[in-house]
Amino acid sequence: MKTRLIGAAATAVLLLGAGAAIPAAAAPNDAHDLDLTLLATTDLHGRVLNWDYFSDRAYSDRAGDKVGLASVASVVDEVRAEVGDDRLLVVDNGDAIQGTPLSYYYAVQEPVHETGADHPMAAAYAAIGYDAQVVGNHEFNYGLDLLDAYEDDLGFPLLGANVVDAETGEPAFDPYTLVTKKVKGHKPVTVGILGLTTPGSMIWDKANVEGELEFRDMVDAAEEWVPEVRAAGADIVVVLSHAGTGASSYDESIAPPENATAEVARKVPGIDVMVVGHSHLDKPSEVVVNEVTGDEVLLTQPYRWGSTVSRVDLSLEKVTGQWDVADAEASAIRTAGYPESPEIVDLVAEQHETTVAYVNQVVAQSTEELSAVTSRYEDTAIIDFIQQVQTDAVAGSLAGTAYADLPVLSIAAPFSRTAVFPQGDVTVRDIAGLYIYDNTLQAVTMTGAQVKEYLEYSAKYYATVPSGGTFDPEAHTGAGGTPDYNLDIIAGVEYELDLSQPVGSRVENLVLSGGAELAADQEVVVAVNNYRRSGGGGFPHIASAPIVYDEQKEIRQLLIDWAQERGVIDPADFADESWWLTVDGVRVG
């Protein structure tokens, strides 16, 4: 396959809004030439409408992007009208059912697998007319019963060639699907769509998949299944790869590589196009050369949440009676200029309103405004709120056990820079805006030495401040691209991080809260979310530490319950300044 990347000027032509004409595909010269168009989305994360449930208004960002399947639907409708349904395929690259209060509500509050209601994301995908989807890692967050119900609601194949039944070794999902397009005057063309997903799910959702599912190496699975797809009659092979192209976030001795998309393209012959996801990047067009054949494989990654739709235009030619890809071009269509489809808006209107009402329930009164804006570089009361709730839940559960007398520490990270509890009414929405992930609470035992090593690893989030220099939150946080959610703060101890010291030698004056010594061999209980405890982020010791608490309780719901039971959120009940940044031993701020 010869692939040509479009230039910047050509790309600009394709980034059009509603009402603008996308350049029509060239008409085929004769029955030996045929054009097909592939539209792809990825990482919608529960977004049907262009709505921010945390701020209770239409979504907006600095880039001017829109989100949600309702706007995607308008893009699909326009391209379908342009090229014809007989020349169009529409696919999604996974991570569909987790990420907003809408998807949370119908997984936990009124779970569709118990009520029999249609999953709002599945209903929207089906109405748009998708041909296939691959399972993303977040599809496993709510357990397999919910995923089964979602799959039933889709009405089109949910793929996962490298996901197998742990007992039988057989595929747990359809490995691939064949879509045949019949264009008048042309021999039918069959597109094989193969699904691969990151093996990291076996770490991040261990509680839901262990003993049920196994995740094979993506390259190994592709080497097995791509020839089978071809043998089954596919003229063109598209791989939906819910994985990025970079390094793994975890130890690869625990699970196969997390982001193996480029490796699949390089090592496995017979692939024409790969849709990339998981890493939330806006990369509409990239080419990888296959090391076996020398052919070019076109990679396209739509931007997350439906902000863009990848458009891949395929020029086919018939060679010895078989269709082959002569040329492929990929571009991004931004959904910002497209209206929301009234059909999709109406389809989920009732579920949307139910979710809005849920998140706007008042659960408590806050005695003062509590903000998370500075949480990444100083101790804040709003993070201490999370720590207190986690500590209370674990300590209460361990009362009367062999661990009752051990100090209980708690780990939390600043997930949101915009979270705030206003003075006065605090709603479910406010708490969900603080704790944006659907993590459950666990607890393990660690030693004092392990806690220190853990903090040293976390401290790599900060850039080094030269001796005598001044700490700048904008310049010295997020070092090396480390996200805020990988800055772990530990409560139940007091400590300082000296940023003038190199990574690995920053933790100083580490003691238990109140000043008691934390000996290197002292055993402590550490409350932590399931994602981190399972190895997410690659923090030391935590994944192998003995588990002493796992009641499968969602941390967000624990926060809501704690506030609701008391009716008042008063920092006097939980605020505890216990960690500081320093430069040359002098505290910052």
N, C-alpha and C positions, 0 to 999 in steps of 0.2 A: 504494500500500500504506500502510495506517495502522498504525504500529508503536507499541506502548505499552511503556515501560520499567517493570519491576516495582520496587516500592519495597523498602527495606531489610528491612522485616518479612517481606514475601513471599519475598525472597531467602533469608532465614534458614530459612524453611520448607522450601526446596528443597535446602539443604545438609545432606543426610541421610546417615546411614551404613547399613550392612547391617542388614536386618531392619526398617527404618523404611519406612513407606509414603510414596511420592511421590504428591502429590495427583493423582488420576486426571484425565485430560483430559475435558472436558465431552463428553457424548455428542452426536452430531450431531442437530440438530432434524429434519432430513429429508434427502433425497437431494441437496439443494442446499447442504449444509454438510458439511465434512469436516475432521478434525484429523489432522495429521502431526507427527511428532517427529524432529528431527535431533540426533544425538549427534556431537560432534567432539572430536578430540584434536590436539595439535601438539607438535613438538619433543621427541619421545620420546628421541632421541639414544642409541639402543642399549640402552634399558632395557626388558627383558622382565620381570624379577623385581625385587622390592623388596630389592635387594642392592647394597651398596657394595663393589665389588671392591678399592678402595684401602684400606679399613679392614678388609676381610674379615669383614663382619658385615652384618646387616640394616640397610637405610638408615634414618636418622633425622635429623631437623633440629629446630630450635627451634620451628618452627610446628606440628610434629607431623604433617607431611604424609607420605604414602607415594608411591612412584613405581613405574612399570612397567606393562606391558600386562596382566600377570596380574590386577592389581586393577581395571584398566579393564574387563577381560572380565566381572568380577562386576557392575559397574555396567551394562554393556550387557545382560547376561542379565536383570537385574532390570527394566530399562526395557522390554526386549523382551517380557517376560512381562506387564508392565502394559498396554502399548499394542497389542501384537500386531505380528508381523513385517511384516504388510501395511501398517502405518502408520509404520514405522521406517526411517530411513536412518542409516548410520554412516560417517563420513569422517575422514581424517587429513590434516593440513596440512603434512607434510614434516619434513625433518631427522630421518630415522629410523635411518640406518645408520652413524652415527659418534657416538662419545661415551663408550663404556665399553670396558674390556678385552674384553668379550664380542664386541662388534661389530668391534673391532680384530683379535681373534684370527682370526675367520672372514673377514676381508678380507686379512690379511697373513700370519699364521702358517700357517693352513690355508685359503687363499682358496677360497670356495665356487665361484668360476668355474673353478677348476682341479680341485677334488676332486669336484664334482657334488653335494655335500651341500646340503641346504636351508638357506637363510639363516635364522638363528633369528628375526630380526625379521619377515621375510616369513611364516614359518610361523605365528607368533603372530597377526599381522594377519589372515591367511586363516582361521585357526581361529575367531577372534572373529566374522568375517562382515562385514568392511568392504565398502563399496560403491565407494570411490574414494580415491585419495591423490594429492597434488601433489608434485612433486620439490622438495626444499629445496636450499639451496646446499651443504649438507654431503653431499648424495647424490653429488656429483662428486669428493669427496676421494680416493677410492681408484681412480679411473679409470673409463672407460666399460665395460670388460669386466665388472668387478664389478657395476656398476649394471645392466647388461643381465641378468646372472644373477639379481640381486635382483628385477628386474621380472618375469622369467619365473616366479619362485617365488611372487609375490604372488597370481596368479590373479584379480586384478581390475585395473581400469585405473589406470595411473600417468600422471598428467596433466602437461602443461606447454605451454600455448598460446603462450607467448612464447619458447619455446626452439626454434630452427630449425636444420636441417642447414646447416653453413657452405657446403657446395658447391652444394646444390640449392635452398636457401631454403625447403624444405618442413618442416612440423612434425616435430621429432625424437621427440615423444611425442604421444599422443592429446591434442588440445586440450581435448576435453570428453567426457563420457559422459552418456547418458540412462538414467534409472532410472524405470521405470513401476511404480506401486503400484496394485494392484487390490483395492479394499475392497468386500466384498459389499454390494450395494444402491446402489453409487455408480459413477458414470462413472470409469474409470481416470484417474489423475493422473500426469503425467510431470514428473519433476524433472530439469532439466539442471544438471550439475555441471561447471563450467569451472575449469581450473587455471592459476594464474599464479605465477611465482616471481621472487625478487629478481634483477635483472641483475648484482648484485655478484659472482656466480660467475665472470664473465668476468675479474674481477680476481683474486679469491682463489684460484681454481683454473685460472689461465691455462695452466699446464703441462699440465693434463689436457684442456682444452676448446679451446685455440687451434687454429684450422684445422679443428676438428670441429664445434663448436656455436657459435651466436651467440644472444645474449639481447636480445630486443626490449624497447622501452619498454613497461611494463605497461599504461599507459593506451591506447596505440596498439593493442596486442594485444586488449585488452578491447573497444575500439570496433569492431574487426573481427569478433570471435568471438561476443560476446553476441547480436547480431542473428541470427547463424547458428544459435546454440543455440535461440533462439525459433523461427526458421523451421523447424528440425528437429522441432518439436513440443513444446518444453518449456512447460509451464504455469507452472512455478516455476523461477527461476534462482538457484543457489547458486554463489558463487565461492570457491574455495579459494585464498587469497592468502598465499603464504609470503613475507610482507613486513610490516613494522610500519607505523606511521603518523607517524613523526618524520622528522628530517633524515637525510641520507646520511652514512655514516662515511668517504666517499671523495669525491674531486673528480668532480663530475658531468660534467665534460668528457671523462672517461675512459670512463664507463659511464652509462647512464640511471639515474634516481633509485632508490635502494636500497629505500626504504620508502614506496611509492606507493599503499598500500591506500586511504587516505582520498580520494586524488585520483581513483582509479578509481570509488569510490562517488559522488563529487561530479559527475564529468564524464560518466560512461557510463550512459545510461538503460537500464532493463530488468532491473536486478539487485534481488533481494529480500533476500538474506542474503549476508554475506561472513564467512568464517572467517579470522581474523588469526593470524599467527605470526611467527617469526624473532626477535622482540624479547624473548621470555621474560617477558612481563608477564601478570598475572592480571587480565584486564579482560573479565568475562563479558558485559557489555552496553553498547553505545554506539550512538547513532543519528547518521547523516550524511544530510543532505538533498541529494538530487540536484538540481543546478542547472538541469537541462534540464526535468525534469518536476515538480519540487517534491515528489516522493515521498520517503518516508523509507526508508533502507537500514539494516538492522540489522547491526551488526558485533559479533562475539563472538570473544574470544581466550581459549582454555583456557590454564591454567598449564602450564609446561614439565614434561617428564618423566612426564606422566601423573598429576600431582598433582591435577588436576581434569579433568573431562569437561564440555564445554559442552553444555547442553541447550537446544535451540530448539524451542518449541512453536508450530506454525503453524496458525492457524485459516483455513480456506479457504472460499470461497463461490463458487458457480457463477453467472457473469454471462454472459448470452447464450450459454449452453452451454459456457463455458470456465471453468476454475478460476482463481481469483485469490486473493491473500493479503489477507484482511481484517484480520488481526491477527497479531502475532508477539511472543513473549516469550522472553527468553534468561536463563539462570541457570547457575550453576556447581555441579556435583556433586563434592564432594571425595571422593577415593578412600580417604582415611585410615580411614574406618569400614567399608570393604569388605574381605573376605578375598580372598586370592589364589585365582584359579580353579585347582582341581586339574588340570584339563585342560591349561591353559597351563604350569603348573609341570612336569607330566610330559612335555609336548611338548619342552621345552628342557633337561630335567634332565641329559642326557648332555653336551650342549654347555656347560652351566653348570659342571658338575664339571670338565670339561676346562680351562675358563678359570680356575677357582679354582686348579687344580693348577699351571697355567702361571704365574700371577701370584705364587704363593708359592714359586717356585724361588729358592733363595739364589744370588746371583751374586758376592757379595764380602763381606768383613768391614770394617766401619768402625772406625777406631781410637778414635772418639769420637762422641757424638751431634751431629748437624748439623741445625739447624732453620731453617725458612724464615719463622718467625713475624714477624721484624722486617725482612724483606728489602725491604719497601716504603719504608723510611726509613733503612736503613744497609747497608753492604756486609756480606754474609754469605758464609761459606765454601760453603754449599750452592748458591748462585747462581754463585759462582766455579767450582764443579765443572762446571756447564753451559758456562761461558765457556771453560774450559780444553779441554774435549772438542771444542767447535766450532772453537777456534783450532787445535788439533792436526790435526783432520781437513782443514781448509782449507790450512794451511801444508804439510802432508805432500803433499797433492795438487798444490800449485803448485810444489813443488821441481823445479828444472830448467827452469822456464818463465820467461818474461819478467817475471813478477810475483814471482819467488822472493825478491827482495831488498827488497820493500816490507813495511813493518810490517803485521801482521795484527791487526785489531781484531775484537771480537766483541760482538754485541748479544743480550741476554737480558732477559726480564721476569719479575717474580714472579707466576707463574700461580696459586699456591696459598699461602694463609697457614697451612695446617695440615700441609704436607709436612714430613717428618722422616726422616732416616736414623738409626736407633737405633745405639748402640754395639753392635758385634757383627754379627750376620747382617743383610745388606741384601738384599732380595728384588726381583724384577721389580716387584712391587706398590709397593714403596717408591719406586722410580725413576719408575714410571708416575704415582704420586701427586704427584711433583715436576713432571714434564713431562706435563701432562694432555692436550695436543693432539697430533694426528697430523701435525705439520709436518715438512717436509723441509728440509735445510740447503742454502743457497745462499751465494754471496759475490759482492760487487760492488766496484768501485773508487769511491772518493769523495775529495774534497779535504779538507784540514784545515778550511777555512771551512765546507764542507758538514756536516762532523761537528759543528761547533759549533752550527750552525743546527738540526741534528737534536736535539741535546741541549736546546737552548732550547725546542723544541717539546715534548719529553718532560717538561720541568720544569713545564709547565702543570698537571701532576698535583697539584702542591702549592699550597695556598692561601698567600697572602701573610701573613707574620708581621710585625707592626708592629715598627719599630725599637725595640729594647730589650725586645721581647716574648719569650715562651718557646714553643718549638715543642711542639705536642701532637699525637702521631701520630693520635689519633682525630679531632681537629678540623681538622687541616691536610693530610690526605692525601685523595685522591680528589676534588679540587676540581672543581666543575662537573659532578659525576657521572662523572668520568673513571675507568674501571675499572682495576684493578691491572695487567691485561695490556697496558694502554697506557702503562705506565711503563717505558720502555726504558732499561736500564743498559748502558753501553759499557765493555768491558774492553780493555786494551791502551793505555789512556790514564789519566791522573790528572786529576781535576777537582773543583771545589767548586760547589755550587748555593747562592747567597745568596738565601734566601727573603724577605729584607726588600726585595729589588728586584722591580720589576714583571716580569710574564711577558715573555720576550723579551730580558731583560737580566740573567740570573741566573748564567750560566756564567762562572766565574772560574778562573784558574790552570790552564788546560787545556794539558797537556803530554803527550808520549808517556810510557809507563811507564819509570821510571828517571830522568825529569826532562828528557829531550831536548826541544828545541822542536818543536812541531807547527805548522809554517808554514801560512799560509792556503792556499797553492798546492801544498802537499805532497800527493802521491798516496798513499793507503793502501788496503789491502784490508779489507773489512768482512764478517765472517761474520754471516748473518742468516737467519731462517726464511722460508719461501716465502710465508707469509701477509703478513708485513710487507713483504717485497721486492715483492710484487705490488700494494701500495698500501693494504693493510688498516690502518686507523687514520689514514690521511691524512698520514703523516709526510713531511717534505720530502725531495726529492732521491732517495730510495731507489728509487722505482719506475722512475725514468728512468736510473738509474746502470747502467753497463756490467756485465754479468754475466761473472765470470771462473771461477766454480765452480758446477756444478749436476749432481751425480751421483745425484740422486733418492734420497738416503739419509735415512731418518727419523731425526730428532734423538733421539727416545726410544731407538731401537735403538742409535744411536751411543753413548749414555750407558751402556746396558746392556753393550755390547761392550767399552767402555773399562774398566768395572769388572770384568767377567768375565776379561778378559785379564790384569789385574794381580792380581786376587784380593783387593786391599786398597784401601780408600778412605781416604786419609790426607790431611787438609787441608794438611799440610806440602808436598804435591806441587802444590797449586793455589791455596790461599787467598792472596789478595793485596788488602789494603785499599787501594783506589785512588780512591774517591769519598766525598765527605762533604757533608752539609747544613750550612749556616752561617746565622747571623742577624747582620747587620752584620759579616760576616767572621769571626765567632767560631763555631767548630765546635760542632754540636749533640751532646749526649751526653757 
